[in-house]
Amino acid sequence: MDSFSNNGLIRKKFPLLATSIGHFLNDGMFFLVPVIVDLIAASHDINATLITASLVLFYVSTAISANIFGRFIDRRHLQAWGMITGIVILSLGMILFSIALDHVMVPFTVVISSIVTGIGASFYHPTGTAILQSYYRGKKLGRYLGINGSAGSLGRAIYPSLLLIVGILFVSSSSSAIFFGALGLVLSLVMFIFISEYVKNEREERTKGEVTEIRSKKEDKASSPQIRAINGGIILLTIISLIRNISFFSVVAWIPEYLSFVRGYGASLSLGTTMTLMFSGGIVGQLVIGVLVENHDKRRILITTTVFSVALMIAYLFTSGVASLVALATFGFFNFSGFPIFMSMISDYVPRGSTTISNALVWNLGGTTGQAVGPLIIGFIIAGTYSRLQTAFEIMLALGLLTVLMALALPKPAKEGKAPLFA
């Protein structure tokens, strides 16, 4: 893909715009799914086991789907198509949820919708990041990952509030689900326009690949993209991503209940405002951390952000008033900065052309699995008693510190301060 470096303004701007729109849509709809499922549970007489199963299916589908297709996407140079296809599938899943919200075959439609949205949400992070890793390789990769990650944080912060606003305007929750699905489909066309030059380059790479495929089959199997993409650094990074997400996402997932039942917020405007404050910290955090990873040891940055995340959440738990709000916002700044750190580290450990499957392993198999498992562990610890939430949070935060020791064992990249895509 050397021709990617000769595209002038398109190389500098359009891929970043396309992937940032995709990240905004993907994370917005991803974090909207649990909210929609809660709305379905609140407005329908549904067994809680079905709701739990639907959420588990959603997270499991997200964790494994891209890993199944990642090798094919890498070998066929289909990152752009994979990214757009994922957004389309995710948007269709939103529309399917509207059927469940309209009381139509609720048990069946909520399960199918969860699986479809899970599959759709699995594609963006491996493919969108692979596009950035191809275009913006080298010293400035971190800042582009930071800008891109900030767009995802923006979607994550505002989509739940937008659901309520759109629901009021359209009078029904089902109409708002259709709105977000339609918005995703329309913006996927915009993404395609911005990424069209990349699609042409991918087509050229596929043509070249057909010529070299026979030759590559005769080479040592160890040189295949799948094997090169799975090495010690990637395996350890996946484990760190898993444990880090189990620790921090379990706390994030249960913060609304903590605010409502322990701090007495209830279902008030303060609850939504506080959650938005926490998520908004990541918008700024990813921009700042994205620049820092360009010139500093990424392992140290990973350790620093983890330690500060733990310390700031502890500070939040033991303070009140303005001090607690500052601690929570700053927690969001450090905690939601993982995207530029992990994705630039992947670029240090694997060659260009093998990043999709590596991204899927670290972010989906590691990260998303952690997001699914973490809240379940909290639920087991509190055993239905909300007063135990603070103790459960402290236990999970202590687990997060384990990743600090693991990060010390990460291999040193070939060139510090840069994110080369060539092994």
DAJO-V795258 format. One record per residue. SS is DSSP state (H for helix, E for strand, L for the rest). D_LAST is the distance of its C-alpha to the last C-alpha in whole Angstrom. Layout:
BEGIN
SS | D_LAST
SS | D_LAST
END
This chain:
BEGIN
L | 15
H | 15
H | 19
H | 18
H | 18
H | 22
L | 24
H | 26
H | 27
H | 26
H | 22
H | 24
H | 26
H | 26
H | 23
H | 24
H | 27
H | 27
H | 24
H | 26
H | 29
H | 28
H | 27
H | 30
H | 32
H | 30
H | 30
H | 34
H | 35
H | 33
H | 35
H | 38
H | 38
H | 39
H | 42
H | 43
H | 43
H | 45
H | 47
H | 48
H | 49
H | 51
H | 53
L | 53
L | 55
L | 52
L | 51
H | 48
H | 47
H | 46
H | 44
H | 42
H | 41
H | 40
H | 38
H | 36
H | 36
H | 34
H | 32
H | 31
H | 31
H | 28
H | 26
H | 26
H | 26
H | 23
H | 21
H | 23
H | 23
H | 19
H | 18
H | 20
H | 19
H | 16
H | 17
H | 20
L | 18
L | 21
H | 20
H | 23
H | 25
H | 24
H | 24
H | 28
H | 29
H | 28
H | 30
H | 33
H | 33
H | 33
H | 36
H | 38
H | 38
H | 39
H | 42
H | 43
H | 43
H | 46
H | 48
H | 48
H | 49
L | 52
L | 53
L | 52
L | 51
H | 50
H | 48
H | 47
H | 45
H | 44
H | 42
H | 41
H | 40
H | 38
H | 36
H | 35
H | 34
H | 32
H | 30
H | 30
H | 29
L | 26
H | 24
H | 24
H | 21
H | 18
H | 19
H | 20
H | 17
H | 15
H | 17
H | 17
H | 13
H | 13
H | 16
L | 16
L | 12
L | 13
L | 15
L | 18
H | 16
H | 18
H | 21
H | 21
H | 20
H | 23
H | 25
H | 24
H | 24
H | 28
H | 29
H | 28
H | 30
H | 33
H | 33
H | 33
H | 36
H | 38
H | 38
H | 41
H | 43
H | 43
H | 44
H | 47
H | 48
H | 47
H | 49
H | 52
H | 52
H | 52
L | 54
L | 52
H | 49
H | 48
H | 49
H | 46
H | 44
H | 44
H | 44
H | 40
H | 39
H | 41
H | 39
H | 36
H | 37
H | 38
H | 35
H | 32
H | 34
H | 33
H | 30
H | 30
H | 31
H | 29
H | 26
H | 28
H | 26
H | 22
H | 24
H | 25
H | 22
H | 21
H | 24
H | 23
H | 19
H | 21
H | 23
H | 21
H | 19
H | 23
H | 23
H | 20
H | 20
H | 23
H | 21
H | 18
H | 20
L | 21
L | 18
L | 17
H | 17
H | 14
H | 11
L | 13
H | 12
H | 14
H | 13
H | 9
H | 10
L | 12
L | 11
H | 13
H | 12
H | 13
H | 16
H | 17
H | 16
H | 18
H | 21
H | 21
H | 22
H | 24
H | 26
H | 26
H | 27
H | 30
H | 31
H | 31
H | 32
H | 35
H | 36
H | 36
H | 37
H | 40
H | 41
H | 43
H | 46
H | 45
H | 47
H | 49
H | 51
H | 50
L | 50
L | 53
L | 51
L | 52
L | 51
L | 52
H | 50
H | 49
H | 47
H | 45
H | 45
H | 43
H | 41
H | 40
H | 40
H | 37
H | 35
H | 35
H | 34
H | 30
H | 31
H | 31
H | 29
H | 26
H | 26
H | 27
H | 24
H | 21
H | 22
H | 22
H | 18
H | 17
H | 19
L | 19
L | 18
H | 17
H | 18
H | 21
H | 22
H | 21
H | 24
H | 26
H | 26
H | 27
H | 30
H | 31
H | 31
H | 33
H | 36
H | 37
H | 37
H | 40
H | 41
H | 42
H | 43
L | 46
L | 47
L | 49
H | 50
H | 48
H | 46
H | 44
H | 43
H | 41
H | 40
H | 39
H | 37
H | 35
H | 34
H | 33
H | 31
H | 29
H | 29
L | 28
L | 25
H | 22
H | 21
H | 19
H | 18
H | 17
H | 15
H | 13
H | 12
H | 11
H | 9
H | 7
H | 7
L | 6
L | 5
L | 8
L | 11
L | 10
H | 11
H | 15
H | 15
H | 13
H | 15
H | 18
H | 18
H | 18
H | 20
H | 22
H | 23
H | 22
H | 24
H | 26
H | 28
H | 28
H | 30
H | 32
H | 33
H | 34
H | 37
H | 38
H | 38
H | 40
H | 42
H | 43
H | 43
H | 46
L | 48
L | 49
L | 50
H | 49
H | 50
H | 48
H | 45
H | 44
H | 44
H | 42
H | 39
H | 40
H | 38
H | 35
H | 35
H | 35
H | 32
H | 30
L | 30
H | 28
H | 25
H | 25
H | 25
H | 22
H | 20
L | 21
L | 19
L | 16
L | 13
L | 13
L | 10
L | 8
L | 11
L | 14
L | 15
L | 13
L | 10
L | 8
L | 6
L | 4
L | 0
END
